[in-house]
């Protein structure tokens, strides 16, 4: 019984670290969204000034592409890693 009480502080610290990591994920997601919007606006401005493309539509499409394409690569890489870990029998740690 005495050993289990020794882990209470560790569990609390781990929960605090997990909460901080979750907050960091949201900050990184927000930064990625802002970068995609900014990059999409920049490219849309260049395209709309040199062609007859409308700025807002071009901006929306480019911003979505700047979020979706890298996200698809990350998800694909994660799925491949899980598949190879499952095939090799490792637990992924």
C-alpha positions as CSV (number, residue, x, y, z in Angstrom):
1,X,0.0,0.0,0.0
2,X,2.9,2.3,0.7
3,X,4.4,1.9,-2.8
4,X,1.1,3.0,-4.5
5,X,1.1,6.3,-2.5
6,X,4.5,7.1,-4.0
7,X,3.1,7.2,-7.5
8,X,0.5,9.9,-6.7
9,X,2.9,12.8,-7.4
10,X,4.1,11.2,-10.6
11,X,0.6,10.8,-11.9
12,X,-0.2,14.4,-11.2
13,X,3.0,15.5,-12.9
14,X,2.2,13.3,-15.9
15,X,-1.4,14.8,-16.1
16,X,0.1,18.3,-16.0
17,X,2.6,17.5,-18.8
18,X,-0.2,16.0,-20.9
19,X,-2.3,19.1,-20.5
20,X,0.6,21.3,-21.5
21,X,1.3,19.1,-24.6
22,X,-2.4,19.4,-25.5
23,X,-2.2,23.2,-25.3
24,X,1.0,23.1,-27.4
25,X,-0.8,21.1,-30.1
26,X,-3.5,23.8,-30.3
27,X,-0.9,26.5,-30.5
28,X,0.9,24.7,-33.3
29,X,-2.4,24.1,-35.1
30,X,-3.3,27.8,-34.8
31,X,0.1,28.8,-36.2
32,X,-0.2,26.4,-39.1
33,X,-3.6,27.8,-39.9
34,X,-2.3,31.4,-39.8
35,X,0.7,30.5,-42.0
36,X,-1.6,28.8,-44.5
37,X,-3.9,31.8,-44.6
38,X,-1.0,34.2,-45.0
39,X,0.8,32.1,-47.6
40,X,-2.5,31.6,-49.5
41,X,-3.1,35.3,-49.4
42,X,0.4,36.1,-50.7
43,X,0.1,33.6,-53.6
44,X,-3.4,34.6,-54.4
45,X,-2.4,38.3,-54.5
46,X,0.4,37.4,-57.0
47,X,-1.9,35.3,-59.1
48,X,-4.8,37.8,-59.1
49,X,-2.6,40.8,-60.0
50,X,-1.1,39.0,-63.0
51,X,-4.2,37.1,-64.2
52,X,-8.0,37.5,-64.2
53,X,-8.4,35.1,-61.2
54,X,-10.6,36.5,-58.3
55,X,-8.6,37.1,-55.2
56,X,-11.0,35.7,-52.6
57,X,-11.7,32.4,-54.3
58,X,-8.1,31.9,-55.1
59,X,-7.1,32.7,-51.5
60,X,-9.7,30.3,-50.1
61,X,-8.6,27.4,-52.5
62,X,-4.9,28.0,-51.9
63,X,-5.3,28.3,-48.1
64,X,-7.2,25.0,-48.0
65,X,-4.6,23.3,-50.2
66,X,-1.8,24.6,-48.0
67,X,-3.5,22.9,-45.0
68,X,-4.9,19.7,-46.7
69,X,-1.8,18.6,-48.6
70,X,0.7,18.6,-45.7
71,X,-2.0,17.1,-43.5
72,X,-2.5,14.2,-45.9
73,X,1.3,13.5,-46.0
74,X,1.4,13.5,-42.1
75,X,-1.6,11.1,-41.9
76,X,-0.2,8.8,-44.6
77,X,3.1,8.7,-42.9
78,X,1.4,7.9,-39.5
79,X,-0.6,5.1,-41.0
80,X,2.4,3.6,-42.7
81,X,4.3,3.7,-39.4
82,X,1.4,2.0,-37.5
83,X,1.2,-0.6,-40.2
84,X,4.9,-1.4,-40.0
85,X,4.8,-1.5,-36.2
86,X,1.8,-3.8,-36.3
87,X,3.5,-6.1,-38.8
88,X,6.8,-6.2,-36.8
89,X,4.9,-6.8,-33.5
90,X,6.4,-3.8,-31.7
91,X,4.3,-1.5,-29.5
92,X,5.5,1.7,-31.2
93,X,7.5,3.1,-28.3
